[in-house]
């Protein structure tokens, strides 16, 4: 690798158990215009062979969950949708929803504003750079956190408080306006409206999850009603050597639910029936992944979805992601009426702040995040005075 062709800056790194980095490591700046001039892919972006895609990927052909009947209160449709979700979550923790009630103009507007952000000069994007351990801001390949197996992507993230009222709570608007400048205030309002739509959609999904598990319909909805979720835009630039890298490596999300809208390029894959399966994009659908937090809330009944994102050689791929989280101090434990007599707890009580601290400062999310978090939590409690 010709290091002179890659811009590097000095920046402290987080000490993560499954990423060998030190405070003296140099941090790569994700500037694809520079990488295109290099003959080979920088080694920081190369992934192990076992993680990489190979050959043609089968598509997952599960039928989407139609929410129209649920939203109209049709009991037969509600029961059918809940049964679909139960089957999917017991198997691989993934499903898509259609007829969800989200205005297509809201979705299109969010994509357009996110596209405009990623087309800004790198210096402007870096003006809202995410701080170490933080949840909000711009990140290029997560190079500020990791030194190897870097994802071929850049992201813009910000938080959204579920308890906000549109007239008084404009946390997204204010973050965008003060971070990027008043000229981006309109984009902030577009993102704010998108987050409000995602919160509303998440309520429907959480109610169906409760029904599918046989617990009180309102249990999970109430659990998350004062939560603080994270909205993220992902940009996956084209890569000449796409077969050597990944846009996102194999992992399960640590949050509760992930609601994603992808463009038409494709690249999302989930692990089902012992093989990676591609998810064909459809503009009328939202992708829903079960995350580690909800797996704990179901006492392990529902699987946290193992997934990854591949990159395209010629086309840029973009997606909008809404990570549903509870309030930081909420105790994560399964509802009592879910637990059968003398059934053992699979995971100890923890707060979302505990898991957030673990994944932001101590561990790189992968396929075994929750298991390692439980060990870390137990070790921390034993060492506390």
C-alpha positions as CSV (number, residue, x, y, z in Angstrom):
1,X,0.0,0.0,0.0
2,X,1.3,3.5,-0.9
3,X,0.5,5.3,2.3
4,X,1.5,8.7,0.8
5,X,-1.7,8.6,-1.3
6,X,-3.9,8.3,1.7
7,X,-4.6,11.3,4.0
8,X,-4.1,10.5,7.6
9,X,-4.7,12.5,10.8
10,X,-3.7,11.9,14.4
11,X,-6.5,11.2,16.7
12,X,-6.9,9.1,19.9
13,X,-8.7,5.8,19.5
14,X,-11.1,3.9,21.7
15,X,-9.7,0.7,23.3
16,X,-12.0,-2.0,22.0
17,X,-11.6,-5.6,23.0
18,X,-12.1,-7.0,19.5
19,X,-10.2,-4.3,17.6
20,X,-6.4,-3.9,18.1
21,X,-5.9,-0.2,18.3
22,X,-3.8,2.1,20.4
23,X,-3.9,5.8,21.3
24,X,-0.9,6.3,18.9
25,X,-2.7,4.9,15.9
26,X,-3.2,7.2,12.9
27,X,-6.8,7.6,11.8
28,X,-7.6,7.3,8.1
29,X,-9.8,9.9,6.6
30,X,-12.5,8.4,4.3
31,X,-11.9,10.3,1.1
32,X,-12.8,8.0,-1.9
33,X,-11.4,10.5,-4.4
34,X,-7.9,9.8,-3.0
35,X,-8.5,6.0,-2.8
36,X,-9.4,5.9,-6.5
37,X,-5.9,7.1,-7.3
38,X,-4.3,4.1,-5.5
39,X,-3.7,0.9,-7.4
40,X,-4.8,-1.3,-4.4
41,X,-7.5,-1.1,-1.8
42,X,-6.0,0.2,1.5
43,X,-5.4,-2.7,3.9
44,X,-7.5,-1.1,6.6
45,X,-10.6,-1.8,4.5
46,X,-9.8,-5.5,3.8
47,X,-12.0,-8.1,5.5
48,X,-11.2,-11.7,6.3
49,X,-12.2,-14.2,3.6
50,X,-14.8,-15.9,5.8
51,X,-16.7,-12.6,6.1
52,X,-16.8,-11.7,2.4
53,X,-19.5,-12.5,-0.1
54,X,-18.7,-15.1,-2.7
55,X,-20.8,-16.4,-5.7
56,X,-24.4,-15.5,-6.3
57,X,-26.5,-14.9,-3.2
58,X,-29.9,-16.5,-2.8
59,X,-32.7,-14.0,-2.1
60,X,-34.9,-14.2,0.9
61,X,-38.4,-14.7,-0.4
62,X,-40.5,-14.3,2.8
63,X,-43.7,-12.4,2.0
64,X,-43.9,-8.9,3.6
65,X,-46.1,-8.2,6.5
66,X,-49.1,-6.1,5.4
67,X,-50.0,-3.5,8.1
68,X,-53.2,-2.2,6.4
69,X,-55.5,-4.5,8.3
70,X,-53.7,-3.8,11.6
71,X,-54.0,-0.1,11.1
72,X,-57.7,-0.5,10.3
73,X,-58.3,-2.7,13.4
74,X,-59.2,-5.9,11.5
75,X,-58.7,-8.7,14.0
76,X,-58.2,-11.4,11.4
77,X,-55.5,-9.3,9.7
78,X,-53.9,-8.6,13.0
79,X,-53.7,-12.2,13.9
80,X,-52.2,-13.1,10.5
81,X,-49.6,-10.3,10.7
82,X,-48.6,-11.4,14.2
83,X,-48.2,-15.0,13.1
84,X,-46.0,-13.9,10.2
85,X,-43.8,-11.9,12.6
86,X,-43.6,-14.7,15.0
87,X,-42.4,-17.1,12.4
88,X,-39.8,-14.6,11.1
89,X,-38.5,-13.7,14.5
90,X,-38.2,-17.3,15.7
91,X,-36.2,-18.0,12.5
92,X,-33.9,-15.1,11.7
93,X,-35.3,-11.9,13.3
94,X,-36.1,-10.1,10.1
95,X,-39.2,-9.0,8.2
96,X,-40.5,-6.3,5.9
97,X,-43.6,-4.2,6.3
98,X,-45.8,-2.7,3.6
99,X,-49.0,-0.6,3.7
100,X,-47.4,1.0,6.8
101,X,-49.0,4.4,6.5
102,X,-45.8,6.4,6.1
103,X,-46.2,9.1,3.5
104,X,-43.9,8.4,0.5
105,X,-43.1,12.2,0.3
106,X,-41.6,12.0,3.8
107,X,-39.4,9.1,2.8
108,X,-38.4,10.7,-0.5
109,X,-37.6,14.0,1.2
110,X,-35.4,12.4,3.8
111,X,-33.5,10.5,1.1
112,X,-33.0,13.7,-0.9
113,X,-31.7,15.7,2.1
114,X,-29.4,12.9,3.1
115,X,-28.1,12.6,-0.5
116,X,-27.4,16.4,-0.4
117,X,-25.4,16.0,2.8
118,X,-23.2,13.2,1.5
119,X,-22.5,15.2,-1.6
120,X,-21.1,18.1,0.5
121,X,-17.3,18.7,0.5
122,X,-15.5,16.5,3.0
123,X,-14.4,19.5,5.1
124,X,-18.1,20.5,5.6
125,X,-19.1,17.0,6.6
126,X,-16.2,16.9,9.1
127,X,-17.5,20.1,10.7
128,X,-20.1,17.9,12.4
129,X,-17.8,15.0,13.1
130,X,-18.9,12.6,15.7
131,X,-17.0,12.8,19.0
132,X,-15.4,9.7,20.6
133,X,-18.0,7.7,22.4
134,X,-20.8,9.9,21.1
135,X,-23.9,8.9,19.1
136,X,-24.3,12.0,16.9
137,X,-22.4,13.4,14.0
138,X,-20.6,12.4,10.8
139,X,-18.3,9.4,10.7
140,X,-16.1,8.3,7.8
141,X,-15.7,4.5,7.8
142,X,-15.7,4.6,11.7
143,X,-12.0,5.1,11.3
144,X,-12.0,7.2,14.5
145,X,-12.9,4.1,16.4
146,X,-11.3,1.2,14.6
147,X,-8.0,0.5,12.8
148,X,-8.8,-2.6,10.8
149,X,-11.8,-4.2,9.0
150,X,-13.1,-0.7,8.3
151,X,-16.6,-0.5,6.7
152,X,-16.7,1.1,3.2
153,X,-19.2,3.7,4.2
154,X,-19.8,7.1,5.8
155,X,-22.6,8.0,8.1
156,X,-24.6,10.9,9.6
157,X,-26.3,10.1,12.9
158,X,-28.4,12.0,15.4
159,X,-30.8,11.2,18.3
160,X,-34.5,11.6,18.5
161,X,-36.5,11.8,21.7
162,X,-39.8,9.9,21.5
163,X,-41.5,12.1,24.0
164,X,-41.0,15.2,21.9
165,X,-44.1,17.1,20.7
166,X,-43.8,18.6,17.2
167,X,-44.7,22.1,18.5
168,X,-42.0,22.2,21.3
169,X,-39.6,19.4,20.7
170,X,-37.3,20.0,17.8
171,X,-34.2,18.2,18.9
172,X,-33.3,17.0,15.4
173,X,-33.9,20.4,13.8
174,X,-31.7,22.1,16.4
175,X,-28.9,19.6,16.1
176,X,-28.7,19.9,12.3
177,X,-29.1,23.7,12.3
178,X,-26.5,24.4,14.9
179,X,-24.1,21.7,13.6
180,X,-24.2,22.5,9.9
181,X,-25.6,26.1,9.8
182,X,-28.9,27.8,9.4
183,X,-29.0,27.0,5.7
184,X,-29.5,23.3,6.7
185,X,-32.6,24.1,8.9
186,X,-35.0,22.9,6.2
187,X,-33.1,19.6,6.1
188,X,-33.5,19.4,9.9
189,X,-37.3,19.7,9.6
190,X,-37.3,17.0,7.0
191,X,-35.3,14.6,9.2
192,X,-37.5,15.6,12.2
193,X,-40.7,14.7,10.3
194,X,-39.1,11.4,9.2
195,X,-38.2,10.5,12.8
196,X,-41.8,11.2,13.9
197,X,-43.1,8.9,11.2
198,X,-40.6,6.2,12.3
199,X,-41.7,6.5,15.9
200,X,-45.3,6.1,14.9
201,X,-44.4,3.1,12.7
202,X,-42.4,1.6,15.6
203,X,-45.5,1.7,17.8
204,X,-47.4,-0.5,15.4
205,X,-44.5,-2.9,15.1
206,X,-44.0,-3.1,18.9
207,X,-47.7,-3.8,19.4
208,X,-47.6,-6.6,16.8
209,X,-44.5,-8.0,18.5
210,X,-46.3,-8.1,21.8
211,X,-49.3,-9.8,20.3
212,X,-47.1,-12.3,18.6
213,X,-45.4,-13.2,21.9
214,X,-48.8,-13.4,23.7
215,X,-48.2,-10.5,26.1
216,X,-50.2,-7.4,26.8
217,X,-50.5,-5.5,23.5
218,X,-49.4,-2.2,25.0
219,X,-46.4,-3.6,27.0
220,X,-43.6,-2.9,24.6
221,X,-45.2,0.3,23.3
222,X,-45.2,1.7,26.8
223,X,-41.7,0.5,27.5
224,X,-40.4,2.6,24.6
225,X,-42.7,5.6,24.8
226,X,-40.0,7.8,26.4
227,X,-37.1,6.4,24.5
228,X,-34.2,8.1,22.7
229,X,-33.7,6.5,19.3
230,X,-30.9,7.1,16.8
231,X,-31.5,8.2,13.1
232,X,-28.7,7.4,10.7
233,X,-28.0,8.0,7.0
234,X,-25.6,5.5,5.4
235,X,-23.6,6.3,2.2
236,X,-21.8,3.4,0.5
237,X,-19.6,4.7,-2.4
238,X,-18.7,2.5,-5.3
239,X,-15.6,0.4,-4.8
240,X,-13.5,-1.0,-7.6
241,X,-12.4,-3.9,-5.3
242,X,-15.8,-4.5,-3.7
243,X,-15.1,-8.2,-3.3
244,X,-12.4,-7.4,-0.7
245,X,-14.4,-5.2,1.6
246,X,-17.8,-4.7,3.2
247,X,-20.1,-1.8,3.7
248,X,-21.0,-3.2,7.1
249,X,-19.5,-6.4,8.5
250,X,-21.5,-9.3,9.9
251,X,-23.2,-8.2,13.1
252,X,-26.4,-8.0,15.1
253,X,-27.6,-4.6,16.1
254,X,-27.3,-3.9,19.9
255,X,-30.5,-1.7,20.0
256,X,-34.1,-3.1,20.2
257,X,-35.4,-2.6,16.6
258,X,-33.9,-1.4,13.4
259,X,-36.3,0.1,10.8
260,X,-34.5,0.7,7.5
261,X,-35.5,2.1,4.1
262,X,-33.0,1.2,1.4
263,X,-32.6,2.6,-2.1
264,X,-32.9,0.5,-5.2
265,X,-29.2,-0.5,-5.5
266,X,-29.3,-3.4,-3.1
267,X,-26.6,-4.7,-0.8
268,X,-28.4,-5.8,2.4
269,X,-28.0,-9.5,3.3
270,X,-29.2,-11.5,6.3
271,X,-28.1,-14.9,7.5
272,X,-30.9,-17.4,7.4
273,X,-30.8,-21.2,7.0
274,X,-27.0,-21.2,7.3
275,X,-26.5,-19.0,4.3
276,X,-26.4,-15.3,3.4
277,X,-29.5,-14.2,1.6
278,X,-30.0,-11.0,-0.3
279,X,-32.9,-8.6,0.5
280,X,-34.3,-7.3,-2.8
281,X,-35.1,-3.6,-2.3
282,X,-38.7,-2.5,-2.7
283,X,-39.6,1.2,-2.4
284,X,-42.9,0.6,-0.7
285,X,-41.4,-1.5,2.2
286,X,-39.5,-0.9,5.4
287,X,-37.0,-3.5,6.6
288,X,-37.3,-4.4,10.3
289,X,-34.5,-6.2,12.2
290,X,-34.8,-7.5,15.8
291,X,-31.8,-6.3,17.8
292,X,-30.0,-7.6,20.9
293,X,-32.1,-5.5,23.3
294,X,-35.4,-6.9,22.1
295,X,-33.9,-10.4,22.1
296,X,-33.3,-9.8,25.9
297,X,-36.8,-8.4,26.2
298,X,-38.2,-11.6,24.8
299,X,-35.9,-13.8,27.0
300,X,-34.2,-15.0,23.9
301,X,-37.3,-16.3,22.1
302,X,-36.8,-13.9,19.2
303,X,-33.5,-13.8,17.4
304,X,-31.4,-10.8,16.9
305,X,-30.9,-10.5,13.1
306,X,-27.4,-11.3,11.8
307,X,-26.8,-9.1,8.8
308,X,-24.2,-7.3,6.7
309,X,-24.1,-4.9,3.7
310,X,-22.0,-5.4,0.6
311,X,-20.8,-2.6,-1.7
312,X,-21.3,-2.1,-5.4
313,X,-18.5,-1.7,-7.9
314,X,-20.2,1.0,-10.0
315,X,-23.1,2.5,-8.0
316,X,-23.4,4.4,-4.8
317,X,-25.9,2.9,-2.3
318,X,-27.7,4.8,0.4
319,X,-30.1,3.9,3.2
320,X,-32.0,5.5,6.0
321,X,-31.9,3.7,9.4
322,X,-34.0,4.3,12.6
323,X,-32.6,2.5,15.6
324,X,-35.3,2.1,18.3
325,X,-34.0,2.4,21.8
326,X,-35.6,2.7,25.2
327,X,-34.8,5.5,27.7
328,X,-31.2,5.1,28.9
329,X,-32.2,4.2,32.5
330,X,-34.9,1.7,31.7
331,X,-34.3,-1.8,33.1
332,X,-34.3,-4.3,30.3
333,X,-36.1,-7.5,31.4
334,X,-38.8,-9.6,29.8
335,X,-42.4,-9.1,30.9
336,X,-43.6,-11.3,33.7
337,X,-46.5,-12.8,31.7
338,X,-44.0,-14.0,29.0
339,X,-42.1,-16.1,31.5
340,X,-43.3,-19.6,32.0
341,X,-43.4,-21.2,35.5
342,X,-39.8,-21.7,36.7
343,X,-38.3,-20.7,33.3
344,X,-34.7,-19.5,33.7
345,X,-33.7,-16.0,32.7
346,X,-31.3,-16.1,29.8
347,X,-30.0,-12.5,30.4
348,X,-29.5,-10.5,33.6
349,X,-31.2,-7.1,34.1
350,X,-29.4,-4.3,32.5
351,X,-30.1,-0.7,31.3
352,X,-29.8,0.5,27.7
353,X,-27.1,2.9,29.0
354,X,-25.1,-0.2,30.1
355,X,-25.2,-1.7,26.7
356,X,-24.7,1.6,24.9
357,X,-21.5,2.2,27.1
358,X,-20.3,-1.3,26.2
359,X,-20.7,-1.0,22.4
360,X,-19.6,2.6,22.2
361,X,-16.5,2.4,24.4
362,X,-15.4,-1.2,24.9
363,X,-16.6,-3.5,22.1
364,X,-17.2,-3.6,18.4
365,X,-20.6,-4.9,17.6
366,X,-20.4,-8.3,16.0
367,X,-22.2,-11.7,16.0
368,X,-21.7,-12.3,19.8
369,X,-22.2,-8.8,21.2
370,X,-24.9,-9.7,23.8
371,X,-23.0,-12.7,25.1
372,X,-19.9,-10.7,25.6
373,X,-21.8,-7.8,27.1
374,X,-23.3,-10.2,29.8
375,X,-19.8,-11.3,30.7
376,X,-18.5,-7.7,30.8
377,X,-21.5,-6.6,33.0
378,X,-21.0,-9.5,35.4
379,X,-17.2,-8.7,35.6
380,X,-17.9,-5.0,36.3
381,X,-20.4,-5.8,39.1
382,X,-17.9,-8.1,40.7
383,X,-15.2,-5.5,40.7
384,X,-17.3,-2.6,42.0
385,X,-16.8,-1.8,45.7
